[in-house]
Amino acid sequence: MDRSRVVAAFAALLVGCAHATPSSSIVTPDAARTARTEIAATFAHGARAWNAGDLDDFLSDYSPDTGTTYIGRRGVLHGVEAIRGAYASRFGPGAQRDSLHFENLEIDVLAPDVANAIAWYVLMRGDSVTARGPTSLVMRKRDGRWRIAHDHSS
C-alpha cells in the first residue's frame, strides 16, 4: 500500500473515532437531572460545614486523591492537606469566619461521573458582603458521591 493510502486510511479512522460515542459516556436527561441535584446538595453541604466551623466536614467534599487541586489567591495547591492549610486559620479557635452561601449555580454534566459546576461564592458578616467571587469546580463521582477534583475560586 502506498503512503497516500495509509495516510488516508489513518485519517478516516481518526474521523470515525472522533464521532464515536461510547455508550458508557452518554448522559441521559434523567441522569443529568439526578447529578445536578446531587451536586447542588454538595454545594449546600459545603456551605453548612463552613458555617458550622467544621473544617474536616467542609474538606470532605474534596476528592482525597493527591491530584486534587485548588487555585486561589495563593496560586495552585495540590492535595487536600495543602487546601486544609489554606483554610485552617479561618477555622481556629477565636477565628473570624464569615457566613458562606452560593449563588447562580450552573452545572454542566459532561459524563456520568464528571461535571463542571460554576457559581458565585458569597461571604457575609451580618448584612454586609465581605467577599464575593466566581468559583469553578470540576466534580467527579466516586463511590456514589460527587466530590471536588479541581477548584478554582477567585
C-alpha positions as CSV (number, residue, x, y, z in Angstrom):
1,M,0.0,0.0,0.0
2,D,1.4,3.4,-0.9
3,R,2.0,6.2,1.6
4,S,-1.0,8.3,0.5
5,R,-3.4,5.4,1.0
6,V,-2.0,4.7,4.5
7,V,-2.4,8.4,5.4
8,A,-6.0,8.5,4.0
9,A,-6.9,5.3,5.9
10,F,-5.5,6.7,9.1
11,A,-7.3,10.0,8.7
12,A,-10.6,8.1,8.1
13,L,-10.0,6.1,11.2
14,L,-9.4,9.2,13.3
15,V,-12.5,10.9,11.9
16,G,-14.6,7.8,12.7
17,C,-13.2,7.6,16.2
18,A,-13.8,11.3,16.8
19,H,-17.5,10.8,16.1
20,A,-17.9,7.6,18.0
21,T,-19.6,8.0,21.4
22,P,-19.1,5.1,23.8
23,S,-22.4,4.2,25.5
24,S,-20.8,4.5,28.9
25,S,-20.3,8.2,28.4
26,I,-23.9,9.0,27.4
27,V,-25.7,11.1,30.0
28,T,-29.4,10.7,29.8
29,P,-31.6,13.6,30.8
30,D,-32.7,11.8,33.9
31,A,-29.1,11.0,34.9
32,A,-28.1,14.7,34.3
33,R,-31.0,15.9,36.4
34,T,-30.0,13.5,39.3
35,A,-26.4,14.6,39.0
36,R,-27.4,18.3,39.2
37,T,-29.5,17.6,42.3
38,E,-26.7,15.7,44.0
39,I,-24.0,18.3,43.1
40,A,-26.3,21.1,44.3
41,A,-26.6,19.2,47.6
42,T,-22.8,19.0,47.8
43,F,-22.6,22.8,47.5
44,A,-25.2,23.1,50.2
45,H,-23.3,20.7,52.4
46,G,-20.1,22.7,52.0
47,A,-21.8,25.9,53.0
48,R,-23.3,24.2,56.1
49,A,-20.0,22.7,57.1
50,W,-18.2,26.1,56.6
51,N,-20.9,27.9,58.6
52,A,-20.7,25.3,61.4
53,G,-16.9,25.8,61.6
54,D,-16.2,22.2,60.8
55,L,-13.1,22.2,58.5
56,D,-13.0,18.4,58.3
57,D,-16.6,18.2,57.1
58,F,-16.0,21.1,54.7
59,L,-13.0,19.3,53.2
60,S,-14.8,16.0,52.9
61,D,-16.4,17.4,49.7
62,Y,-12.9,17.4,48.1
63,S,-11.6,14.2,46.5
64,P,-8.9,12.7,48.7
65,D,-6.7,12.0,45.6
66,T,-3.3,13.6,45.5
67,G,-4.2,15.1,42.2
68,T,-6.9,17.3,43.7
69,T,-6.1,21.0,43.0
70,Y,-7.3,24.3,44.4
71,I,-6.4,27.6,42.6
72,G,-6.9,30.8,44.6
73,R,-5.0,33.9,45.6
74,R,-2.1,31.9,46.8
75,G,-1.7,30.1,43.5
76,V,-2.1,26.4,42.9
77,L,-2.4,24.0,45.8
78,H,-2.1,20.2,45.4
79,G,-3.9,17.8,47.6
80,V,-6.4,18.1,50.5
81,E,-3.8,18.7,53.1
82,A,-2.5,21.8,51.2
83,I,-6.1,23.0,50.9
84,R,-6.5,22.4,54.6
85,G,-3.5,24.6,55.3
86,A,-5.0,27.4,53.2
87,Y,-8.3,27.4,55.2
88,A,-7.0,26.4,58.7
89,S,-6.6,29.9,60.1
90,R,-10.3,30.6,59.4
91,F,-11.4,27.7,61.5
92,G,-9.1,28.0,64.5
93,P,-10.4,29.0,68.0
94,G,-11.5,32.6,68.0
95,A,-11.0,33.0,64.3
96,Q,-13.5,35.1,62.4
97,R,-15.1,33.2,59.6
98,D,-17.9,34.9,57.6
99,S,-21.1,33.1,56.6
100,L,-20.9,31.3,53.2
101,H,-23.5,30.7,50.6
102,F,-23.5,30.2,46.9
103,E,-25.5,32.0,44.1
104,N,-26.2,31.3,40.5
105,L,-25.1,27.7,40.4
106,E,-24.8,26.2,36.9
107,I,-23.9,22.6,36.4
108,D,-22.8,21.0,33.2
109,V,-22.8,17.2,33.4
110,L,-20.0,16.1,31.0
111,A,-20.1,12.4,31.6
112,P,-21.9,10.1,34.0
113,D,-19.0,10.7,36.5
114,V,-17.8,14.2,35.6
115,A,-19.3,17.6,35.8
116,N,-18.3,21.2,35.7
117,A,-20.0,23.5,38.2
118,I,-19.8,27.2,38.4
119,A,-21.3,29.6,40.9
120,W,-20.6,32.7,42.9
121,Y,-19.4,32.2,46.5
122,V,-20.6,34.9,48.9
123,L,-19.2,35.6,52.3
124,M,-21.3,37.7,54.6
125,R,-20.8,39.3,58.1
126,G,-24.3,40.2,59.2
127,D,-26.0,42.0,56.4
128,S,-22.7,43.0,54.7
129,V,-21.0,41.1,51.9
130,T,-17.3,40.8,52.8
131,A,-16.2,38.8,49.8
132,R,-17.8,37.6,46.6
133,G,-16.3,35.9,43.6
134,P,-16.6,33.2,41.0
135,T,-15.9,29.5,41.6
136,S,-15.5,26.8,39.0
137,L,-15.3,23.2,40.2
138,V,-14.6,20.0,38.3
139,M,-16.6,17.4,40.1
140,R,-16.0,13.6,39.9
141,K,-18.4,10.9,41.1
142,R,-16.6,8.2,43.0
143,D,-18.1,5.5,45.2
144,G,-21.5,7.0,44.7
145,R,-20.6,10.5,45.8
146,W,-19.8,13.7,43.9
147,R,-16.5,15.3,45.1
148,I,-14.4,18.3,44.0
149,A,-11.4,17.3,41.9
150,H,-10.4,20.8,40.9
151,D,-11.4,24.1,42.5
152,H,-10.7,27.5,41.0
153,S,-12.0,30.2,43.2
154,S,-11.2,33.9,42.6
